[in-house]
Amino acid sequence: MYTQAMDVTPLPAEGPKALPSAEEAALEAAFNERIDAGGFIEAKDWMPEHYRKTLVRQISQHAHSEIVGMLPEGNWVTRAPTLKRKAILLAKIQDEGGHGLYLYSAAETLGVSRDQLLAALHAGRAKYSSIFNYPTLTWADIGVIGWLVDGAAIMNQVPICRCSYAPYARAMIRICREESFHQRQGYDALLTMMQEGTEAQRAMVQDAVDRWWWPSLMMFGPSDVDSPHSAQSMRWGIKRISNDDLRQKFIDATVPQAKVLGVSLPDPELRWNEARGHFDFGVIDWKEFWQVVGGEGPCNRERLAARVKAWEDGAWVRDAALAYAAKPHTTDQVA
Amino acid sequence: MTEQKTEWPLWEVFVRSKAGLDHKHCGSLHAVDGKMAVQMARDVYTRRMEGVSIWVVRSDQIVASDPADKGMLFDPMEDKVYRHPTFFKLPDSVDHM
């Protein structure tokens, strides 16, 4: 699951910058040439320091999002309505864990350690996608998350498969292959409730849609005019499509899906615009977005506390495993 | 900080997707030893039966060429075009060689 506005790395404070040496200028020119030609950068290639920092931040925050994203869904594992739904939900959550690990692996190629990345998350210095700061109040939320939240994530993630930093692109390809099951299982669960469910179950689905629709649109991040770092990420081939364009694509794809489900979307201004060839939609409440990003969403504290607790409670497991591995063994010696 | 001493070592993972193909690098993970690394690689990289065989290697055991030396390292290969079959023009009747 993707993070929004997560490619925002603060630029170093303006001040007298040392002029790049002739060698560094040549390296940067070659780097830019490769990016412009649609080429890839690998882990040990020369890269501008800001490119490296931007990617460490973006990839690690993407990874954190996957891991934190396991929590709202974990909430319903013990209360899934059938064994089949429980097994499917477990498989999806395992995937999210796996996706986080692919991304940590990609981030670590840039010369940063896992412990450093986790320390940043636990101290509140690193962010994760703010969509996971909302609570899952009913079983219908689980279906809606699959349909809308994973749907938005897929929209965001497909272009990153062509990111200039190859380890990130390769991780994204692996993730995208698995992500479409996430959206389909959610939609399938909702179809069952809408087509075979009771009046109360249908109302439950509509209520979940009403709560998750706008936060899902916010996943794409602020409008590009309000995202000053988008331009640099585009220039470096990290970002391929603008926030606004991705958001529009998502809305255009989702409105017909809502119709098939038989749910309404909570936006009175949503209507097809023949001239534009797209759906017009209402104004997003960016105040809510910045509040949640800033730590004041419904579940921010709970999510971070859960992660910190898991880390601290697991310390003895990490230490014990290391101690065991350090002991001499008669068979299966460490390679 | 004692972080460095307590962090599990990093391993690179290679998976053979089916008999007849090579093991391909697919990423890395942290584990305390080879046995755990293989187990975890199974969970992280083959949830959909993507592999029939797994290799794990400690990342610090991998010796890699330096990309900065790429030009110099591969230079001798560049001008030996006669290594390619297409360099040799033969009569049509025997060109299937």
Interface residues (C-beta under 8 A of the other chain):
Chain A: E42 K44 D45 W46 A91 Q94 D95 G98 L101 Y102 S105 A106 E108 T109 S113 R114 D115 Q116 A119 R170 A171 R174 E178 R318 D319 A321 L322 Y324 A325 D332 V334 A335
Chain B: E3 Q4 T6 E7 W8 L10 C26 G27 S28 L29 H30 V32 D33 G34 K35 M36 D43 V44 Y45 R47 R48 V57 R58 A64 D66 P67 A68
